[in-house]
Amino acid sequence: MKQPVSLIALDMDGTLFNGQSEISKEDQDAIREASSRGIHVAISTGRPYAGLPVTLLSGLGVSYAITSNGAAVYHLPDRLCIHESAMEPALVCPIIEELQKKSIHMDAFINGDGFSQRSCEGKIDCLDMPTSIKRYIHRTRTFTDDLAAYIRVHNLNVQKMTLNFYPQEDGTFLYRDEVMQILSEHPEITFLSGGYHNLEFTRAGVTKGNGLTLLCSHLGVDIEETLACGDTQNDIDILKTAAIGVAMENALPEVKEIADFVTRSNENSGVAHAIRTFAL
């Protein structure tokens, strides 16, 4: 007999969030009910802490967030970091300096905040992503003239780097293939796509699945009592790690392939459907 669900981990963009970066009432009600029954509900996202709607989530009973693809785990709403596996300046800055030679949008997630090159600020609206995501980037980033220099001077550890590429008329993305080749030459990092044709990299070995394992240890929860929902490449590891891995109807084919169950889409409260199917 399958064990009951004690911890639910939810991706945000493309999973809990709809296309307008909103959480449906049905999803909110299901999360609130799960929390009221003593089930831990956590966020599992590529976003930094500053990208979370903390007040809303806390009001639903969400107390933890696996952020930056697993590089940092936080308690909500006090922003207490209970785990971090970040890239030190000596590791990340040479890669950033190489990437700064190309016209791409770069974000560095540092201590839960987002930092970007000032040269990227005026071109955010050129990126191929929903308007709600562009507004989120505008709203949450601190812009600096030289990202690598800023990190070096202040001796900052970077939880995650996100690289977004400008679309071309032929349907390709400027420098994406070249950047993928550059990243593949650095075994000290892990890289993948988190959506919207981007590339994201962290310290090697950092995954949402490892973040889930750490959170289970922190809470004293058996990994066999976990449920995870996601839609993109950065969710594959956590869906494999959780006892029940749920892909959204709008998930990538490779995510659906490894999932135990495919729920409704993020536009149709698929999170609530998964929670009610397996946890309530």
C-alpha positions in Angstrom: 0.0 0.0 0.0 1.4 3.4 -1.0 2.4 5.7 1.8 0.4 8.9 2.4 1.7 12.2 1.0 3.4 14.3 3.7 5.2 16.8 1.4 4.2 18.4 -1.8 6.8 20.3 -4.0 5.4 22.7 -6.7 7.2 24.3 -9.5 6.0 27.8 -10.3 6.3 29.1 -13.9 4.2 26.8 -16.2 3.0 24.8 -13.2 1.5 26.7 -10.3 1.4 30.0 -12.2 -0.8 30.4 -15.3 0.3 32.5 -18.2 -0.4 35.7 -16.3 1.7 34.5 -13.4 -1.4 34.0 -11.2 -2.4 31.2 -9.0 -5.9 30.0 -9.7 -8.5 30.0 -6.8 -8.8 26.2 -7.3 -5.1 25.7 -6.8 -5.0 28.1 -3.8 -7.9 26.2 -2.2 -6.2 22.8 -2.7 -2.9 24.1 -1.2 -4.7 25.6 1.7 -6.6 22.4 2.4 -3.4 20.3 2.2 -1.6 22.6 4.6 -4.5 22.6 7.0 -4.3 18.8 7.1 -0.6 18.9 8.2 0.9 18.3 4.7 4.0 20.3 4.1 3.6 22.3 0.8 6.9 23.7 -0.6 7.7 25.7 -3.8 10.4 24.2 -6.1 11.5 26.9 -8.6 14.3 28.2 -10.7 13.5 31.6 -9.4 15.4 33.3 -6.5 13.7 34.0 -3.2 12.9 37.6 -4.4 10.9 36.1 -7.2 8.3 34.5 -4.9 4.9 35.9 -4.0 5.8 35.3 -0.3 2.8 37.0 1.3 0.4 35.0 -0.9 2.2 31.7 -0.4 2.5 32.1 3.4 -1.2 32.8 3.6 -1.8 29.5 1.9 0.4 27.7 4.4 3.5 27.3 2.3 6.5 27.4 4.6 9.5 26.4 2.5 10.9 27.1 -1.0 13.5 25.2 -3.0 14.9 28.1 -5.1 17.4 28.6 -7.9 17.0 25.0 -9.1 17.9 23.6 -5.7 20.9 25.8 -5.0 19.2 27.4 -2.0 16.3 26.3 0.3 14.5 28.9 2.4 12.0 29.1 5.1 9.0 31.4 4.5 8.2 34.1 5.3 11.4 35.0 7.3 13.8 34.3 4.4 15.9 32.0 6.6 18.3 30.1 4.3 18.5 26.5 5.6 20.8 25.3 2.7 22.9 26.9 0.0 25.2 25.3 -2.6 26.4 28.3 -4.6 29.2 29.1 -7.0 32.1 31.1 -5.6 33.5 34.1 -7.7 36.5 32.1 -8.8 34.2 29.5 -10.4 31.5 31.7 -11.9 33.2 34.9 -12.9 35.4 33.5 -15.7 32.3 32.0 -17.3 30.4 35.2 -16.9 33.3 37.2 -18.4 33.3 34.9 -21.5 29.5 35.2 -21.9 29.7 39.0 -21.5 31.3 39.2 -24.9 28.0 38.1 -26.5 24.6 39.9 -26.7 22.6 37.8 -24.3 20.5 38.6 -21.2 22.1 37.4 -18.0 20.8 37.2 -14.5 22.8 36.2 -11.4 20.9 35.0 -8.3 22.8 36.0 -5.2 21.5 35.6 -1.6 18.0 35.2 -3.0 18.1 38.4 -5.1 18.4 38.9 -8.9 21.2 41.0 -10.5 21.5 41.8 -14.2 23.8 43.7 -16.6 22.6 47.3 -17.1 23.1 46.8 -20.9 20.3 44.2 -20.8 17.7 46.4 -19.1 16.5 48.1 -22.2 16.2 44.8 -24.2 14.1 42.8 -21.7 11.0 43.3 -23.9 12.8 41.7 -26.9 12.9 38.4 -25.1 10.5 35.6 -26.2 8.5 35.1 -23.1 5.1 36.1 -21.6 4.6 39.8 -20.7 4.1 38.8 -17.1 7.6 37.3 -16.9 9.1 40.4 -18.5 7.4 42.5 -15.9 8.7 40.3 -13.2 12.3 40.7 -14.4 11.9 44.5 -14.7 10.5 44.6 -11.1 13.0 42.3 -9.3 16.4 42.9 -10.8 19.2 45.1 -9.5 21.2 46.4 -12.6 25.0 46.8 -12.5 27.4 48.0 -15.3 29.7 44.9 -15.0 28.2 41.8 -13.5 31.4 39.8 -13.2 33.3 42.8 -11.6 30.4 43.4 -9.2 30.6 39.8 -8.0 34.4 39.8 -7.7 34.6 43.2 -5.8 31.9 42.2 -3.3 33.1 38.5 -3.1 29.6 37.2 -3.7 28.5 33.6 -4.2 26.1 33.0 -7.0 23.3 30.5 -6.5 22.3 30.3 -10.2 22.9 32.0 -13.5 20.0 32.4 -16.0 20.8 33.1 -19.6 18.0 34.3 -22.0 18.5 34.7 -25.8 17.1 37.1 -28.3 14.9 35.5 -31.0 16.0 35.8 -34.7 13.7 36.1 -37.7 14.6 32.5 -38.8 13.2 31.1 -35.5 16.6 30.5 -33.9 18.0 32.3 -30.8 21.1 34.4 -31.0 24.2 32.8 -29.6 22.2 29.9 -27.9 24.1 27.1 -29.6 27.5 28.8 -29.0 26.7 29.4 -25.3 25.6 25.8 -24.9 29.0 24.7 -26.2 30.8 27.1 -23.8 28.9 25.7 -20.8 29.5 22.1 -21.9 33.3 22.8 -21.5 32.9 23.4 -17.8 32.4 20.2 -15.8 32.2 22.2 -12.6 28.7 23.4 -13.4 25.4 21.8 -14.3 23.3 23.4 -17.0 19.8 22.9 -18.5 16.8 24.8 -19.8 14.2 26.1 -17.4 11.8 27.3 -20.1 11.4 30.0 -22.8 14.5 28.6 -24.6 16.8 29.8 -21.8 19.9 28.1 -20.3 20.5 28.0 -16.6 23.6 26.9 -14.7 24.5 26.1 -11.1 27.3 24.4 -9.3 27.7 20.8 -10.6 25.3 18.4 -8.8 22.8 21.0 -7.8 19.2 19.9 -8.7 15.7 20.4 -7.5 15.7 16.7 -6.6 18.6 17.2 -4.2 16.9 20.2 -2.8 13.8 18.0 -2.1 16.0 15.4 -0.4 17.6 18.1 1.8 14.2 19.5 2.7 12.8 16.1 3.6 15.8 15.6 5.9 15.2 19.0 7.5 11.5 18.2 8.1 12.0 14.5 9.0 9.8 13.4 6.1 10.4 10.1 4.2 11.1 10.7 0.5 8.5 8.0 -0.2 5.9 10.4 1.1 6.5 13.1 -1.4 4.7 14.5 -4.5 6.3 16.9 -7.0 4.7 18.8 -9.9 6.6 20.4 -12.8 6.7 21.1 -16.6 10.3 21.8 -17.9 13.7 20.3 -18.0 14.8 21.7 -14.6 11.9 19.6 -13.1 12.9 16.2 -14.4 15.2 15.4 -11.5 12.7 16.3 -8.8 9.9 14.3 -10.5 12.3 11.3 -10.5 13.3 11.9 -6.9 9.7 12.3 -5.5 7.6 9.2 -4.8 5.0 10.6 -7.1 6.2 12.7 -10.1 3.5 14.7 -11.8 3.9 16.4 -15.2 1.6 19.2 -16.3 -0.5 18.7 -19.5 1.6 21.6 -20.9 4.9 20.0 -19.9 7.7 19.2 -22.4 7.4 15.7 -23.9 10.6 14.5 -22.1 9.0 15.6 -18.7 5.8 13.7 -19.4 7.8 10.6 -20.4 9.4 10.3 -17.0 6.4 11.3 -14.9 4.2 8.9 -13.0 1.1 10.9 -13.9 0.1 13.8 -16.2 -2.3 16.3 -14.7 -4.3 19.1 -16.3 -2.5 22.1 -17.6 -1.4 25.2 -15.6 -4.3 27.1 -17.3 -6.7 24.5 -15.9 -5.6 24.2 -12.2 -3.5 21.1 -12.8 -1.8 21.5 -9.5 -5.2 21.2 -7.6 -6.1 18.2 -9.7 -2.8 16.5 -8.7 -3.1 17.4 -5.0 -6.7 16.1 -4.9 -5.8 12.9 -6.8 -2.9 11.9 -4.6 -2.9 13.8 -1.3 -6.4 14.7 -0.3 
